[in-house]
Amino acid sequence: MTKKKQHYVAQNYLKRFSVNRRDEQIYVYIRKTGEIKLNAIRDVGQAKYFYDSEFDEFMPKPGKHALENHFSEFEGVFPQILDSLEKGVPLGTDFSKETFSYFMFLNWIRSKYWRKYLERNKEDFGLSSSGMHFAAMAMPDLRDLFMEKIKSRIPIRLKTRSEIPFIASDNPVIVSPIPSDVADFVNMTGEDLGELLDRVSYMLPLSPNTLLYLPSERDIQFKDKTSISTNSDFLTRYVSDLASFSTEQIYSSVPDGLLNIVGRGMKIFDGKVNDQ
């Protein structure tokens, strides 16, 4: 089966922000044009043959579209973990912690944001653009340290108290504060990389009502808290970081989820609703 349309944002993750959980449509802010469109989920967060590369034969299950198949295989495991986290169920087992940390890692290195920055150095690595995603998975320092840092955090479930929903982007995992260059992660190893990963906090929007926050040890302002209000400094920071981490698209269950953010964080929203 030819997998021409390959999603760099998992469809089952995007469904968490669909018009309703059973729907297959989502509102999309397109940064290049400034438009807001109602699109089918299958048509957003994707590109033709995005992951096909010279390394498909080196995957655990080699063959055509091997990296895309690897991502698709794990996508079926993640929804149950995310559903539990959204309900406030802690990651109680080693399996659930391992699965969630791998979800965070995969959704970080499979994104267009990752490729955008690593393409600056692709000649140094001698790899194609698609091959950069395989290279990230094959870097044990990066993969293992990132997952270790995620597993060491206690996720905080933050609920919005207002009609303004949480939104998501084409780079679901938000790292804050944002490093000067994502390529720093590749050029570092050992203690330097571990120190950088310790310094940042991680955010993952789970639904229009829920955001998962994994604070660093330095970020203690939300210790023991489970909810935020939309006039908080944290929401402004979240919107700003989400906008900075997005590459081309930002997603919401309602158009107001995009339009009502104007004036908060980065003022990147200047669109109009277009349902065509």
N, C-alpha and C positions, 0 to 999 in steps of 0.2 A: 504494500500500500504506500503510495507516494504521499508524504507529509509536506506539502508545499507551504501551507500556512502554519508557521511555528510561533507559538506564543512565548514571549519573554515575560509576560505576567500570567500566572496560572489562571485558567478560566474559573476553576472552583473557588479561587480567592476573589476574583472579580464579582462572582455571584453574591458575595456577602454585601456588595454595594449596589446590587441591581435594584430596579424600581420596586420590586418586592422579591423576597427570597426565592420565589418560584418562577420569577420572570427571567427572561434571557436578554433584557435590555438594560442599558446603563447610560447615564448622562456623562459626556466626555468634554472636558475643556481642552481645546487644541491650541497649544501655546503659539504655534507658528502663525495661525490666522486670527486668534482671539475669539473664535466661535465656540459655542456650546451646542453640542449635537446629542440627540438621542440615538444611540447605536446599538446594534446587536453585539453581545459580548464576544461572540466568535470573531468579530471583525475589528476588535480593538486590542492593543497590547500585543501585536503580532507583526511579523514580517516574513517575506518569502525566504525559505531555507536559511533561517537566521542562525541555526546552530550547526549546520552541515559543514564539516571541515575535514582536513587531512588526517585528523586523529580519530575518526569514527571507528577505524579498525583496531584502535588500542583501548576501546572501552571494555568493561567487563563482559558486556554482551555486544560484540562487534557487529558491524554491518551498516547498511545505509540508514541514515537518520539516527545513529546510535545514541548521540548525546540527547537529542530531542526525545527519544524513547526512554532514556534514563530519567529525565525530568518527569515525563508523563507517568511512569511507573510509580514514582514517589508521590505524585499529586493525589493518588487515591488513598494514601495513608494519612495525610495531613488534616483533612477536614474534621475528623473526630477530635484531634488534639485541640484545634482552634475553637471548636464548639465548646469543649470543656473549659478552656481558658476564658471564653466569653461569659460563661455561666459562673465563673469564680472558682472552679474546681482546681486545686493546686496540682502541679506536676509531681505526682506522688511516687512514681516508679522510675527506675533508671531508664527503662525503655521510652517512657513519655518524655523524659528530659533529653535523651539522645535524639529522639525523633524531632522534637521542637527545635533543638539547636541546629540540627541538619536542615530543617525547613528554613531557619533564619539564614544559614550560610548559603544554601542554594538560591534563595530569592535575592540575596545580595549579589552573588557573582554571575547570575544568569541575566542580569538587567542590562538595558542599554546604557545606563549610567556607568556601569562597570566598564563596558566596552569603550565608551567614549573617552575615558581617561587612559585606559591601557593602550588604546590605539596610538597614543603619543609615543609609546615605547616599543611598539610591535616589531620594528626593525631590529632593535637590540635583541629581542627574543627570537627573531627569524620566524615568526608565526603569522598566519592569516588572522583577520579580524575574528572570524569564528573560532579559530584555534585558541584565542585568548581565554575563552570560557573553560575549555578543557585544561589549559595550563593552570588556571586558578584552582580547579578541583584537584590537580596533581601536586600542588604545593603543600606538603604535610605541615610545615610551620604555620602557614596561613590558615589552612582548614582546621587543623587540630587545636590551635590556639584560639581561633575565633569561637569554635564550638565549646571549648573549655570555659571561656569567659562568659558565654551565654548561659551555660549550665550552672555557673557559680552565682548568677543573679536570681533574685526572687522577683518574679513578675508582679507588677502592680496593675490592677484593672481599674482604669479611669473611665468614669461615666459622665457624659455631658448632661447638664441639667437644663439645657435650653432647646429651642427648636432648631438651632443651627447644628447640623450633624457633623460628625467626623467625615473626612474625605480621604481618598487614597490616591496613589500615583503609580506611574509606570516603573517606579523603583520602590517597592513596598516597604523595605527595611530602611528606616531613617536612623542615621548615625549622628549624634549631637554631643559636643559641638563638631561641626563639619571639619574634617582635616583639610589642610591647604590643597592637597592633591591626593586622590585615591591611589595613585601610583606609589605613594609612600608605603602603603601596605605591602606592596610587592618587593620593594627595595629593602625592606626591613626583615630581620630575622631575630629569633631568640628573645633576649631581654628587651631590646628596643621595640619590637613588635608587641610583646606582651604589655609593656608600659603604655603604649599608645592605645591598645584595646582596653586597658583598665581605665584610661582617662575619659573615655566616651560613654555616653548613655545610648540606649537603643529604644526606638519606638516602632510599634507595628499597629496600624489601624486594623481593628478586627471587624467592625461593622459601623454603621452610621451612629450608633449609640455608645460604642466601646472602643477604647484605645488601650493597648498593652504597652506598659512602660517598664523598662529594665534600667533603673538608674545606676550610675556609677557610685562608688563609695563617697565621692565628693559631693554628689547631688543629693542632699538630705532633706530638701524642702518638702518632699512628698512622702516622707517616711510615715508609715501607718495610715496614709490617706487612701481612700478608694474612689473619690469623686472630685471633679473640678467644675468650675463655672466658666462660662464662655468669656467673661471679662477678665480672666486671670492672665497673669504674665505667661503662664505655661502655654495657654492656647495660642497666644501670639507667637511664642517660640516654636510651637509645633507647626503652625501654618508656614512660618518663615522657612523652617528646615525642610518641610515637605516640598514647598515650592522650589527650594534650591536643589533638592535631590531629584526632582522630576526632570525628565528629559524632553518629552514631547506631549504627554497626556496626563490629565488629572481627572479622577473619577468621583462621581457622587450618585446617590440614589434619587436625588431631586435637583432640579436646576438651581434652586435657592441655596443648596449646599455649596454651590460655586459662587453665585452672585452675592450672597450675604457675607462672604469672607472679605469682600472689598474693604480696604481700610485696616485690616488686621494683618500683621506681619508684612510680607512683601506684596506690594500692590501689582500683582501680575494679571489680575482678572479684569478684563475690559471687553467681555464678550456679550453676545446676545443669543437667546435660545433659538436653535434651528433644529426642528424635528425631522428634517428631510434626510 
